Amino acid sequence: MNATLQKSSIARPAKAKANALSPFEEPKGCTNLKLRQFMRRVTQHYDSEMSKVGLKTTQYSLLSYVEKLGPIRPIDLASSIKMEPSTLTRNLKPLADAGWINILAGTDARSRLVAITASGSAKRAQAKRKWRKAQDGINELLGLDTVATLHALIDQSMDMLNSATGDDDHD
C-alpha cells in the first residue's frame, strides 16, 4: 500500500490515536463546507426513516427533549439544545399544530411552558424505533469504530469551541 493510501486509512498509528486532532497533513478545503455536506447526508439518512412515521429528525429530537426536560420554558429549551429561540419557536409550531406538544401558560402572564402531550409521547415512541433503525444503519455504513471516533472528535471539538467562546454549558 502506498503512503498516500496509508495516510487516508481509518486505522491510525498509536501516536495519532492519542490525539485525534493531530492531522497527518494540513487540512484542505473549508471545514464548514465539509461539515455541512456531511450533515446533509446524515440528515437525509435519518429523515428517510423518520418520514415513515411523519416526522423529520429535528421534530423527533424536539419531542425527545420536551419529553425529557418538560414542562420547560422555551428559552430554557433553546439554551439546552443550543438553538436560537426564534428558530425553536418556528420548529415547535408544527408539533403544537399536530397536537404533540402544548404551549401552556407559565408562572406569569409573559412566560410559557412547553409540554409533551400523550399523543406526542406515542409519536415519539413510534419514531424511536425508526431512529434506532437509522442509527443502526449509520453504524453499519460507517463502522462502529468510525462512529465512536466521530462522536469523540465531535465532543472534543465542541469542548474546545465552548472553551474558546466561554460557553461552559455542555450537554
CORQUI-V564134 format. One line per field, one symbol per residue. psi: psi as a letter, one per 40 degrees, with the letter a starting at -180 (. if undefined). Layout:
# CORQUI-V564134
psi=???
This chain:
# CORQUI-V564134
psi=hidddddeidhiidddddgeegidihiiahdddddddddddddddddddddeefiiddddddddddddeiiiidddddddefihdddddddddddddeediihiiaeideiiihiiidddddddddddddddddddddddddidddddddddddddddddddddeehehi.
